[in-house]
Amino acid sequence: MPIEKACRKCRAVTRESKCPVCGSDDLSVNWSGMIIILDVEKSEVAKMIGTKVPGRYAINVI
């Protein structure tokens, strides 16, 4: 099973080798905490982290 990685640019969590949200290949296996955004228009957290795409996001990426 592939290891989940977090994008250092937008913090999206993925198992791919490239970020599905911003397209970056700068991914890290050193991340902690997770936020799941279901509805970006109603979510205050989505506004705080600056995302416009629903998905899973890391809270801290090293």
KOLMIMAR-788332 format. One record per atom (N, C-alpha, C): atom name; residue in one letter; z, y, x; residue number from 1. Coordinates in steps of 0.001 Angstrom, whole numbers. Layout:
PT, name, resn, zz, yy, xx, resi
PT, CA, A, Z, Y, X, NUM
...
//
This chain:
PT, name, resn, zz, yy, xx, resi
PT, N, M, 0, -1176, 840, 1
PT, CA, M, 0, 0, 0, 1
PT, C, M, 0, 1251, 893, 1
PT, N, P, -895, 2195, 637, 2
PT, CA, P, -973, 3414, 1453, 2
PT, C, P, 287, 4274, 1325, 2
PT, N, I, 607, 4957, 2403, 3
PT, CA, I, 1757, 5851, 2438, 3
PT, C, I, 1403, 7171, 1748, 3
PT, N, E, 2327, 7693, 972, 4
PT, CA, E, 2099, 8982, 324, 4
PT, C, E, 2318, 10100, 1334, 4
PT, N, K, 1406, 11060, 1331, 5
PT, CA, K, 1458, 12195, 2238, 5
PT, C, K, 1434, 13483, 1416, 5
PT, N, A, 1935, 14545, 2007, 6
PT, CA, A, 1942, 15858, 1345, 6
PT, C, A, 1079, 16822, 2146, 6
PT, N, C, 326, 17622, 1434, 7
PT, CA, C, -538, 18626, 2053, 7
PT, C, C, 328, 19774, 2574, 7
PT, N, R, 74, 20184, 3807, 8
PT, CA, R, 846, 21289, 4381, 8
PT, C, R, 439, 22640, 3801, 8
PT, N, K, -751, 22739, 3214, 9
PT, CA, K, -1208, 24013, 2642, 9
PT, C, K, -689, 24219, 1222, 9
PT, N, C, -914, 23235, 332, 10
PT, CA, C, -557, 23434, -1085, 10
PT, C, C, 573, 22520, -1563, 10
PT, N, R, 1034, 21616, -712, 11
PT, CA, R, 2142, 20691, -980, 11
PT, C, R, 1819, 19576, -1985, 11
PT, N, A, 566, 19367, -2313, 12
PT, CA, A, 201, 18273, -3219, 12
PT, C, A, 482, 16929, -2541, 12
PT, N, V, 984, 15970, -3297, 13
PT, CA, V, 1287, 14634, -2783, 13
PT, C, V, 127, 13712, -3138, 13
PT, N, T, -349, 12953, -2135, 14
PT, CA, T, -1499, 12087, -2332, 14
PT, C, T, -1428, 10859, -1433, 14
PT, N, R, -2213, 9854, -1749, 15
PT, CA, R, -2377, 8678, -897, 15
PT, C, R, -3723, 8725, -179, 15
PT, N, E, -4507, 9734, -462, 16
PT, CA, E, -5840, 9887, 131, 16
PT, C, E, -5725, 10490, 1536, 16
PT, N, S, -6843, 10539, 2258, 17
PT, CA, S, -6856, 11138, 3598, 17
PT, C, S, -7205, 12620, 3541, 17
PT, N, K, -7512, 13120, 2345, 18
PT, CA, K, -7841, 14526, 2135, 18
PT, C, K, -7149, 14985, 854, 18
PT, N, C, -6668, 16212, 841, 19
PT, CA, C, -5955, 16734, -318, 19
PT, C, C, -6892, 16882, -1515, 19
PT, N, P, -6531, 16315, -2671, 20
PT, CA, P, -7381, 16427, -3861, 20
PT, C, P, -7334, 17814, -4513, 20
PT, N, V, -6349, 18633, -4166, 21
PT, CA, V, -6197, 19954, -4776, 21
PT, C, V, -6942, 21024, -3983, 21
PT, N, C, -6675, 21111, -2666, 22
PT, CA, C, -7277, 22190, -1870, 22
PT, C, C, -8329, 21708, -878, 22
PT, N, G, -8431, 20399, -678, 23
PT, CA, G, -9444, 19852, 215, 23
PT, C, G, -9040, 19793, 1680, 23
PT, N, S, -7824, 20194, 2005, 24
PT, CA, S, -7355, 20196, 3388, 24
PT, C, S, -7126, 18769, 3887, 24
PT, N, D, -7293, 18576, 5189, 25
PT, CA, D, -6964, 17275, 5776, 25
PT, C, D, -5696, 17366, 6628, 25
PT, N, D, -4950, 18466, 6500, 26
PT, CA, D, -3685, 18670, 7201, 26
PT, C, D, -2557, 18122, 6335, 26
PT, N, L, -2348, 16795, 6413, 27
PT, CA, L, -1359, 16105, 5589, 27
PT, C, L, -203, 15620, 6446, 27
PT, N, S, 968, 15512, 5862, 28
PT, CA, S, 2158, 15081, 6578, 28
PT, C, S, 2863, 13955, 5827, 28
PT, N, V, 3392, 13002, 6589, 29
PT, CA, V, 4216, 11951, 5989, 29
PT, C, V, 5678, 12394, 5930, 29
PT, N, N, 5989, 13524, 6569, 30
PT, CA, N, 7349, 14068, 6585, 30
PT, C, N, 7505, 15115, 5497, 30
PT, N, W, 7913, 14662, 4328, 31
PT, CA, W, 8131, 15559, 3197, 31
PT, C, W, 9309, 15036, 2390, 31
PT, N, S, 9877, 15903, 1552, 32
PT, CA, S, 11005, 15466, 721, 32
PT, C, S, 10974, 16167, -626, 32
PT, N, G, 11520, 15494, -1614, 33
PT, CA, G, 11587, 16021, -2970, 33
PT, C, G, 10222, 16073, -3632, 33
PT, N, M, 10205, 15967, -4952, 34
PT, CA, M, 8938, 15990, -5670, 34
PT, C, M, 9076, 16740, -6989, 34
PT, N, I, 8037, 17535, -7266, 35
PT, CA, I, 7924, 18243, -8531, 35
PT, C, I, 6689, 17684, -9223, 35
PT, N, I, 6793, 17377, -10502, 36
PT, CA, I, 5632, 16903, -11251, 36
PT, C, I, 5280, 17974, -12276, 36
PT, N, I, 4080, 18526, -12146, 37
PT, CA, I, 3598, 19573, -13033, 37
PT, C, I, 2648, 18950, -14045, 37
PT, N, L, 2952, 19051, -15326, 38
PT, CA, L, 2112, 18494, -16374, 38
PT, C, L, 1233, 19557, -17034, 38
PT, N, D, 1811, 20726, -17294, 39
PT, CA, D, 1079, 21798, -17957, 39
PT, C, D, 1266, 23080, -17154, 39
PT, N, V, 257, 23451, -16369, 40
PT, CA, V, 393, 24605, -15477, 40
PT, C, V, 516, 25925, -16222, 40
PT, N, E, -1, 26016, -17423, 41
PT, CA, E, 59, 27268, -18170, 41
PT, C, E, 1453, 27555, -18718, 41
PT, N, K, 2214, 26516, -19034, 42
PT, CA, K, 3553, 26692, -19592, 42
PT, C, K, 4661, 26551, -18551, 42
PT, N, S, 4327, 26085, -17373, 43
PT, CA, S, 5334, 25777, -16360, 43
PT, C, S, 5679, 26980, -15497, 43
PT, N, E, 6945, 27360, -15505, 44
PT, CA, E, 7429, 28427, -14633, 44
PT, C, E, 7431, 27950, -13176, 44
PT, N, V, 7705, 26672, -12960, 45
PT, CA, V, 7710, 26121, -11608, 45
PT, C, V, 6307, 26176, -11017, 45
PT, N, A, 5290, 25879, -11796, 46
PT, CA, A, 3909, 25957, -11318, 46
PT, C, A, 3573, 27372, -10880, 46
PT, N, K, 4055, 28343, -11623, 47
PT, CA, K, 3834, 29743, -11242, 47
PT, C, K, 4565, 30074, -9952, 47
PT, N, M, 5781, 29549, -9792, 48
PT, CA, M, 6572, 29806, -8588, 48
PT, C, M, 5919, 29241, -7335, 48
PT, N, I, 5349, 28043, -7437, 49
PT, CA, I, 4728, 27448, -6251, 49
PT, C, I, 3259, 27838, -6127, 49
PT, N, G, 2724, 28498, -7127, 50
PT, CA, G, 1370, 29030, -7045, 50
PT, C, G, 259, 28026, -7264, 50
PT, N, T, 481, 27028, -8088, 51
PT, CA, T, -562, 26036, -8344, 51
PT, C, T, -1208, 26242, -9703, 51
PT, N, K, -2450, 25880, -9785, 52
PT, CA, K, -3202, 25953, -11039, 52
PT, C, K, -3702, 24568, -11455, 52
PT, N, V, -3251, 23519, -10730, 53
PT, CA, V, -3703, 22148, -10960, 53
PT, C, V, -2492, 21263, -11258, 53
PT, N, P, -2504, 20523, -12370, 54
PT, CA, P, -1401, 19602, -12637, 54
PT, C, P, -1353, 18491, -11584, 54
PT, N, G, -170, 17990, -11313, 55
PT, CA, G, -42, 16906, -10341, 55
PT, C, G, 1346, 16836, -9752, 55
PT, N, R, 1439, 16083, -8657, 56
PT, CA, R, 2712, 15888, -7957, 56
PT, C, R, 2721, 16758, -6704, 56
PT, N, Y, 3835, 17459, -6470, 57
PT, CA, Y, 3953, 18388, -5349, 57
PT, C, Y, 5267, 18159, -4632, 57
PT, N, A, 5229, 18244, -3299, 58
PT, CA, A, 6421, 18104, -2485, 58
PT, C, A, 7209, 19411, -2504, 58
PT, N, I, 8527, 19312, -2450, 59
PT, CA, I, 9361, 20493, -2375, 59
PT, C, I, 9415, 21012, -939, 59
PT, N, N, 9545, 20099, 16, 60
PT, CA, N, 9624, 20487, 1423, 60
PT, C, N, 8641, 19644, 2234, 60
PT, N, V, 7795, 20287, 3025, 61
PT, CA, V, 6850, 19584, 3890, 61
PT, C, V, 7083, 20027, 5323, 61
PT, N, I, 7237, 19076, 6210, 62
PT, CA, I, 7462, 19384, 7631, 62
PT, C, I, 6185, 19140, 8408, 62
//
